[in-house]
């Protein structure tokens, strides 16, 4: 995070707070305050824990004091090392406790989140205003109603700019999908697509997107105990092990995964998409042909496709859909097809020399990343063997 860019963002945020001061001042129990823990404002930040608001109100009849509003963005108002001593502050402590139970040792020690991690962690909130009224329930919804959608949406948009353009952390954990994750993404950039994922072991959904190399997670509000499956999802997303984990937690056909608010994808279909995308990221761009096939030898290419059941497709490098295999042959065509059959490839016909469904790989149950590794290993062996058969005898 650049100190200069952060200062510019804070100045603009404070100007907005001043702009709406008179309007917010009319609201009881509403105060100014967002950032709760910010250890440094210059250098790399790994993690942002993002809540809705700080729940710090003011009494009836008190004036809204914005004297320290700008300073708050630099100093916060606390330190997570002491929050454990406050049992009532469950929002952070529930998350910390759940991560510890799933062995999130990469950023945690045995007793507490390590000092080294805290140097790279920011705890803040999406709104610049807070609310606390002991007689009220659903405080976040009440604050939204009091402020109105224009102020709420503007805060969300500015916080999105802070996350994606200024802090640029490795990962953001949004405490609440509906109150934090979704409005943050939609108000910052409505074009960002995100996944809505059902996890095994809980009826609660989680959400995820990646934008500008920042992974953003939406999880159930952490004022409640955090399910272990949710904590494991956070852990694996941080460590980059989330592909196989996500699928294993969506193995039931009764679950659905949403890539946006409208498109529903069955878990196996999503698994196929992940395999195709992961495969494409695993090979060098210079070995791709114009028709999106992967060159495995001078005369043969592979196409990894997520369509239907998902396939690895073998073709010759001169394959043309308009002049398919029903209208022409290649050197030792029949021998090539028979060899591919011994490797699990079938359905040779007009459009391929052989096709192998992803499910035929023994690693299918382990997860997409294992299937991709198996495919890469297999085609490394296939290329030279196919060339030997192709060149064995000229037709």
N, C-alpha and C positions, 0 to 999 in steps of 0.2 A: 504494500500500500504506500502510495506517495504522500508524504506529509503535505506537500503543496496542494495536491488535488483534494485531499481531505479537508484542508482549511477552506478551499474554495467552496466545497460542498456544504460545509458547516455554515459559512457566511450566508449562502442562499437559503438554507433551511431556516436559519434564524430570521432572515428577512420575511420568510413566509409566516413564521410564528408571530412576528410583530404585526404583520398584515391582518391576521385573523384574531388578534388579541382581544379586541373589544367584543367580538361575537362570542368567543370562548369564555370570556370573563363573566358572562351572564349565566353560565352553567354551574350548578352546584356540584361539589365533589370532584370537579375536573381540574387537573393541574397540568403543568408542562414538565416533560421528562421522558427521555427515551433510552439513551445508552446507560447500561447498568455496570458493565465492566469492559474497560478498554485498556489493556496493559501498555500498548505503544501505538503510535500513529505513523511510524515509519518503518518499513520492512515487511517481510512476508507474513501473511496471516493464513493459517491452515483451516481454521474452523470458525464459523459464526453460528451462534445459537440465537435464533430469532423468535421472539414472542410477539404478542399482539400489542400489549401496553404494560406499563410497569405497576399498575394498580396502586398508585400513590396519589391520593386525593387531597383535598383541602376542606376545611370546615365551611359550614353555611355562613355566608356573609363575608368571608375572607376575600381579599383582593387577589387576583391572579398575578403572581410576581414572576416576571420573566428576567429578573436581574441576572440570575445564574444559569439561564437556559442555554446560553452558548457554551459556558464553561462545562456544563454537564456532558456535552459531546466529547470533551477531552478527558475528563476525570471519571465519568461514570458516578456510581454511588455505592460501590461495594466491591467485595472480593470473593470469588467462589470458594476460596479456602475457608471462609468463615460462614458461608451459607449453610453448611451442614449442621452447624450449631443452632440453626433456626429451623426446627422441624416444620413450622408452618410454611416455610418457603419451599413448597413441594415441586414447583415447576422445574427447577434445576436439579434438586436432589433426587427426584424420581428417575430422571434421565441418567444421572450419574450412577445411581444404584443398579439400574438395569444393565447399563454398559459393563459394569464390573462383573455382573453375574454371567455375561456371555463372553468373558475373557478378553475384553477389548484392551489387551496389554500394550498394544502399539502406542497408545496415547495415554495409558493409565498405569499407575504403580499399584501396589497392593493395598495401600491405605487411602489414596485419593488421586484425583487427576494430577499428574506430575507438574511441578513448577515449570518445567521446560515447555509443556503443552500450554499451560496458562499464558505463557509469553506470546503464544501464537493463536489465542482464542479471544474472540469478542462476543460478549453477551449484550444484545441490544433488542429493540422492539420496532415493529413496523410503523407504529404511530408516534407522532411527536407529543402526544397528549396522553395523560393517564387518568384513571378513574378508580375511586375506592369509596364504597358506601357499604358498611357492614350489614345494613338491612336489605341490600339488594342481592339477587342471584344473577348468574349469567352476566357478569360485569362487562365482558368484551362486547356482547351484543348491545347492552345498554349504552356503552360509550359510543358505539357506531351510530345508534339512533340519535343520541344527543348532538354529536358533531355534525351529522348529515353526510350523505354520500360524497359531496364535493370535497370536503376536508379529508375524509377517510381515503378517497381515491387519490387525492393529491399526495398525501403522506406515503401511500403505498408506492406510487410512481417514483417519488424522490428516494425512497428506501431502495427500490429496485436499481436506481442509478448508483446509489452508494455501494450496493452489493456487486453489481456486474461491471461497473466502470471505475470504481475507486478502490475498494478493498480487494476484489478479485481473489477470494479465498479458494481453497481446494474444495470445501464443501460447506453448505449451509443446512442447518436443521431447523425447519419451521415447526414450531409447536402449535399445531392445528392446521388441518388441510383446508377447511372451508373459511376460516377466519384470517389465516395468514398466507399459506402457500398460494391458493388460487387467486385471491385479490392482488397479491404481490406480482405474480406473473402476468395476469391479465392487464393490470394498469401500467406495468412497465413496458410490456410488448405482447399484445394480444396474439401475435403470430407464433409465439413459442409453443410448440407442441409438448405435451407431457403425458406420462403414463399414470394410470390409476390402477394400482395393483392390489389384489386380494392375497393375503398371506395365510398360510395354513396355521391353525392354532389360535386364530382370533378372527372375529367378525369385522374388526376395524380395517379400513383401507389405508394404504399409504400412497403417496404420490412422488413422482420424480421427474426431473428434467435436467438437461445440461445445456448451458448457454455460455458462450465466451469462455469455455473451459472451466466453468464453475458448475459443480453438481449441486442441485437444490433438492432437498427431500422435504416432503410434507408428512408428518406423523400425527397420530391422535394427540390431543392436548395433554401435556405432561403434568397437569395438576392431578391427574389420575395415575395409578400405577402403570408403568410402561410394560406391555406384553413382551416376553422374551423374544418372540418372533420379530417384533418391531425393532428391538434392540439389535438383534442379529442382522436385520436388514440394514440398519445404520452402519454397523460394524463392517459388513461386507461391501457396502457401497463406498465406504471410505478406503478400504483396502484394495478395491478393484476386483473383488471376488463375487460380485453381485449377479453375474449372468447365470451361472448354474444355480445359485441359491434362489434367485427369483423364480426360476422354472420349477425347482423342487417344491417350492411353496405354492405353486399353481398347478400341481399335477392333476388335480381333480377336474373333470370336465364340467363340473357344476360351477367352477370359477370362471371368471372372464377378466381379461386385461384390456383396458382402454388406452389407446394411443392419444386420444383427445377426448373431448366431451361427447362425441357422437359415434366414433368407430369402435366397435367391440371385436376383440380378437380372441379366439380360443387359445389356451396355453400352448398346445402343440404347434399351432400356426405361428405364434409369437416365437417359439423356439426355433422354427425354421428360418424366420426373418433374422434372428440373432446370429444363427450359423452363417447365413449368407453375408451379413454385414461384417461379422468377425473375420470370415475368410478373406473378404476383399481388403480388409485392413492389415492382413497378415502377409500379403504378397507385394512385391515391388510393382510400381505403376508401369515400368517399362516392359513388363512381360504381359501386358494386357493388349488385346487386339481391339479394333474399332467396334466389334460386336460384343464387347464385354466378356470375352472368353480369356482364359488363362493359358498361356503357351507353356506346354510341358515338354515339347521336343520340336524339331524342325517341321514335322508333318502333322502334329496332333495338338489339340487344345481341349481344355476342360471348362465347362460352364457349371457353376454352383448356383442353383436356383431355389428360391423358397416357395415357388408356386406349388399349389396343391399339397402333396405330401412332402415336398422338398426332395431334390435330386442332385446327384453329381452326374453330369452328362458328358460323355466323350464324343468328340467329333474330329474330323480331319481339318487341318488349317484352311483348306479351300472350300469348306462347307458353305453352300448358298441355299437358303430356304426356297428360292425359286427353282433350284435345280437339285432337289433333294436326292436321298439315297435310293429312292424307288426308280430314279431315272438315270443313275450312273453308278459306277463302282470305283473303288480305289485299289491300289496294289494289295493283293492278298486279303481282300475284303472279308471273305468267309473265315479265314484263319484268325483275323483280328477279332471278329465277333466272338468266336469260340474261346479265344484266350480271355477276353473280358468276362465271359460267362463264368470262367473258373475263379474270377475275382469278385463275383457277386453282382455283376452287371447283366441286366436283361433288357427286354423291350426294344431290342435293336429294330429299327424300321426306317421310316422315311426321314426322320429328323435327327437320328443319332446312331452311333455305332454301339451304344450301350448306355443304360441308365441305372443308377444305384440309389435307392431311397436312403435318406439320412438314417432311418430307423434300422437299416441293415448293419450299421456300424455298432459293434459291441459297446461302444462308449456312449450310446444314445441316452441311457439311463443316468449316466454320471453328470451330464450337462453339456451345453453347446460348445464350450471351450474345448472339451475333450474330443468331441466329434471333429471340430476343426483341425486339431492336431493330428488326428487319425487320417483325415482327408489329405492333409499336406504331406504326411509321410507316405501315403499310398500313391499319390500322383508322382512323387519323386521317383518311385520305383516303376510306375507304369510307363512313363515317358521313354526311357531307354529300351524297355522290353517291346513296346509297340513299334519303335523304330527298327528293331532287329527283325520283327516279323514283316514289316512294310518293305524292307530292303532285301529280304531273303531271296525273293524271286520276283523279277519284273514280269508283269502281265502284258 
